[in-house]
Amino acid sequence: MTMQPARRVDETLPAELLEGVDALLDEAGIAENRGLIERIVLTGLRLGTDGTRRLDLKITASALEEMRGAFRLFAPYAQVPKVTVFGSARTSPSDPLYRQAQDVASALAADGWMVVTGAGPGIMEAATTGAGPGRALGVSIRLPFEEEPNEAIAEASRVAMKYFFTRKLMLVKESRGFVCLPGGFGTLDETFELLTLQQTGKAEPMPIVLLDAPGVGFWEGLERFVDDSLVPAGLINRNDLDRVLITDSVEAAAAEITGFWRNYDSMRWVGSRLVLRLNAQPGDDEIDELNERFGGLLAGGRIERTEPLRPERESEDALGLARVVFEPDQHRVGELHRLIRALNALPSAPTDATPPAVPAAGE
């Protein structure tokens, strides 16, 4: 018999109501992840007992419904690595940037990746057509003007959102890499959110490419603004933009996305320690070199090889992979991309890149 997890003590709702929730979950046949489903149901009930305003309830209900629809869209492709392509809806097919988006999507699709876009025209349509039939997913936004879903993506391969925040969540959470082409406020918003998530350590390190067309210089202008205004004012660190590749080469862009996963697979926090899972075990000399180069990232101790830690064993989390473990300085977790790139460049690293398709089980 499967034991259900013990209920957390909840003094905000009557015991009879909690028992009713249990009965409801039983009747629905919910056993897997039951505690999480219970939390969702109980939160909904508390919104009712809190006297929450109708508009706030409408936002909550719509957001939850939209996330469910997006989860269902992505679920059949959980084992396929995905790259999200951002860019302007206003880019015309005659623009060299349109061809760049097509070509980078085509190159990644040929390497086994699916391409995720906002399902609109312009760059999004270019990436969809470049990926080809069955290799693209779209998360569109319902707007009173400008953007309509492009005809290149099948209706069954996209989901429409009312809110930008739910759309951005789904465009980011499923992907193992990102390519940003020039665009307006929306594209810049998405690009800066990616950079913020990486800088603050709120997202697992991912490859980010700012792709231009030869002679355009759009992203070089952003780089100058960063170097001339943000860094001197102390608003960001000098190396915060080092985690992205700025290029006008489709080949370099595709190589950056795939090469990030040459050795690095995933990460997991176990208390204050961080475990990086790898495709190949580093040698003694390589570990010594890593400690010499990246000692400043550590709160103390050393980078060491390790077998799967107990929480990883208990959840059977990527047990076949090699591992290194260390205690990072929490204020510098945004710099992990430097260590990951060094791990990918080790002589012991495999020559072929095999990206993980889904986040690690422990996250």
N, C-alpha and C positions, 0 to 999 in steps of 0.2 A: 504494500500500500504506500502511495506517495504522501509524504507528510507536507501539509501546508505550512508556510512560514508563520510564525507567531505574529499576531496583529500588534501594531504599535498602540500604546495607550492613547486614546483620543477622548478628551473630556469636553470637546466642543459640540459633539452630537450625541443624542440619546442612544443608549445601548440597543434599544429596539430597532432604531434606524440602522445601526451598524450591522445588526443581525439580518436586517432586510437586504442590505447591500450584499452580504455573503450569500443569501438565498438567490438574489438576482444573478450573481456571477455563477452560482451552481447551475441555475436554470439555463443560462447562456452557454454552459459547457466550457467555461474559461478556466484552464488549469495552468497553462504556461504563462509566466510573467504575471501571475495573478496579483501580486502585491502592487505592481505598477499600475495595472488596470484599476485596482481598488483606489489608489491615490487619485487617479483621474476622475473617477466617479465621485469620490468624497469632495474633491475640489469644486466640482460642479455644484454639489449640494451646498457647500459653504458659500458659494457665490449667491445662491438663493437666500440663505439665511442672513447674509451680510447686508441685504438690502441694496445690492449693486445696481447702479443705474442701467436702464434698458440699453442705452447706446454701448456701454461697456460690455454688457452681455452679448450684444450682437457682434462686437469685435471678437470676443472670445470664441463664440460659436463658429463664426466664419473662419477664423484662423485654424481652429481645430479641424474643421471639415476640409479645409484646403490642404493641411498637412497630411491628413489621412489619404486624400486623393493622390498627392505626390508620392507618399510612401508606397502606395499600390502601383504607381507607374514605374518606380525604380526597382521594386522587389524582384521581378523576374531577371534582372540584370545585375544582381548583387555580386556575382563572381567575375564581372567584366570590368577592367579598369576604365575609368572615365576621366576626360579632360573637359573643363568648361572654357568656352571661348566667349569673351566679352568684346563688345564693340558697338559702333553707332548703327542705329536703325536707318540713318539717312545716307549711308554710303551707297553709291550707285554701282551697278555691275561694270561700268567702264572705269571705275577708280582702281588704281593698282592695289590699294588695300583690300579690295574685294577679292582679287586673285590671291593675295597673300593668305587671307583667311581660308579660301578654298584649298590652297596647296598644303597648308599646315594641317588642316583637318584630314585631308586625304592621306598625308604621310603618317599621321598617328593612327588613323583607321586601318591602314595597311599593316601597322605594327600590332594590331589587336585591340586598339582602344575604341571606346565609344565617345562620341562628342555630344556635350550638353550645351544648349544655348537658351537664350530667352525666347526662342521660337518666332521672333519678329523678322522684319525685312532687313536689308542692308548686310552688315557683317554676319548677323545671325543666319540669314539665308545662305550666304556664301559658305559658312562653315558646315551647314546642314547638307548642302549639295556636294561639298567636298568630301564629307564623310561617306556619303552614298546610302543607298536603301538599307534600312535595318540597322544602321550604325549611329543614328542620331536620336536624341531625346530633347524635348523642349518644355520649358516652363514659362508660359506666356503671362502677360499682365493685361488686365482689362482696363483700357484707357478710353476717355471720351474722344480722343483724337490721336492721330499720328500712327500708332502701332497696331497692326493686325497680324495674326499668325500667318507665317509664310506658307505658300502652297507646297513647298518642297518637303515639309514634314507631315507625316500622316496624322490624322486626328487621334488615332489610337496610341501615338507615340508622344503625346504632349498633354499637359494639364494647364488649365487657366487659373490665375490667381487674381484676387481683388487687391491684396495688400502687397506692397513692395517688400516688407520685412519677411513675410513667409516665402515669397519668391526667392529672395536673396539667400535665405536659409537653405533652400533646396538646391540652388545653383552652386552652393559651396560645400555642403556636408557630404555629398556623394562622390566628389571628384578627388583625384590624386594628383592633379596638376591644373594650371591655369594659364591661358594665353589671352592677353589683353591687347586689343588693337585700338588705334585712336578713336575717340568718341567725345560726346558732350558731357553734360552734368551726370547723366545716368551711368555712363561708362567710368567716369572719374570716381563717382561714388562707390561703385563696385570695386574698382582698383584700390582705392584708399582703404576700403574695409578689409580687403585681403592683406594689405600691408599692416594695418592695425592689429589684426588677429595674429599675424606672425610676430610683430614687434613685441606684443604683450604676452606671448606664449599661450594665448587662449585657443589656438588651433595647433594641431600637429604640424611640424615643418613640412612644407610642400614646395615643389618647384613652381615659380611664377616667371612668366616671360612677358615682357612688354615688346610686342612685335610691331615694327614699322615697315614701311616700304622704302626702298632706296631713294635718298634725296628728300624725304619728307621731314625728318627731324622732330617729330611731335614729342616723342618720349625723351629725346635729348634736351628739349626745352624744359620738361619737368625736372630732369636731372640737374640742370643749371639752377632752376628755382630752389631746389633742395639745397644745393651746395652754396648758393649765394645768399639765401634768405633764412631757411629753416635751421641749417647747421650753425651759422654764426650767431644766431639768436639763442642757441641752446635749446631749441624746441624739439629736436631729435638728435640722436647720436650720429657721429660722422659716418659710421658703417651701416646705418639702418637700411640704406638702399642697396647694400652689397648682396642681399639675399635674392635679388631679382636679376634677370638677364635682360638687358636692353639690346636689341639686335634688329637688323632688317633682313636677316637670313632665315628663310624657312627651315633649311637644314639644321642650323644652329638651334633654332627654337624647338624643333622636334627632338633633337639630341639632348637638350636640357631637360625636357620633360621625362624622357625615358631613362636618361643616365642618372637621374636622381635616385632611381631605384636599383642601381647596379648592385649594391651591397646592402644598403639600408632597407629594412622591411617595415618596421613599426616601432612604437614605443609604449611603455606602460609605467605609470607611477606605482611604486610600492612604498607607502609611507613617504619619507623624504628622499628616497632613492629613486633614480630614474634608470630604467632598463631599456636599452636600445637593442632590438632584435636584428640580426644580420644574416645574410645568406652564406657567409664564410667566416670561420673562426680566425681572428687576428693572431699572429705569432707573438712571441715574447718581445722581440725587438720592436715590432709595430706598436705594441702596448706601451713600451717605454717612450717611444717617439710621440705617441698621442698625449701622454702625461706631460711631456716636456713642452709641447706646443699649446696644450689647452688647460694647463694647471690653473690659469686665471678664471676659468669657468666653474671651478669646483668650490664648494663651501668648505671642503676638507677632504682628506684621504686621497685616493687615487682612482683612476679608471681601471677597472679589473674585469677579466673574463669571469663568467658565472654560468652555472647551470640554471635552468628555470627555477625561479623563486617559488616559495610555497603557494602564494595566491595564484600564480600562473599555473602551477601543477593542478591545483584544485579546480580551476576553470578550464583545464586542458587548452591553454592559450598558446598557440604557436610553439608547441613543445619541440618540434623538429629543427628549430632555428638556433644558430649560435647567438651569444649574448655578451654585451658588456654592461656593467652597472657602475654607477657613481652617484655622489650626492652633489647636485649642482647648486650654485649660488642662485637663489630664487630671483634675484634682481637681474640675472643675465640669461634667463631661459630663452629669451628672444634671439640669442646668438647661437642656438643649437645647430642652425643650418651650417655653420662653419665646421663643426665637428662631424656632422653627417657627410659633408663633401669630402672631408679628409678620410673618413671610413670608406667612402666609395672609391677613393683614389689609391687605397692600399694595394700593394702587389698581390696580396692574398685574395682580393675581391674578385668575384666572377666577371667574365667578360660580357655576359648577357644580362640584360636587365629584366627582372620579373616583378612588376609592381603589384602590391597587394590591392585587391579590388575593394575591400571593405575595411572599416576601422577595426583595430584589434578588439578582441572580445572583452578585455578588461576596461575599456574606455567608456 
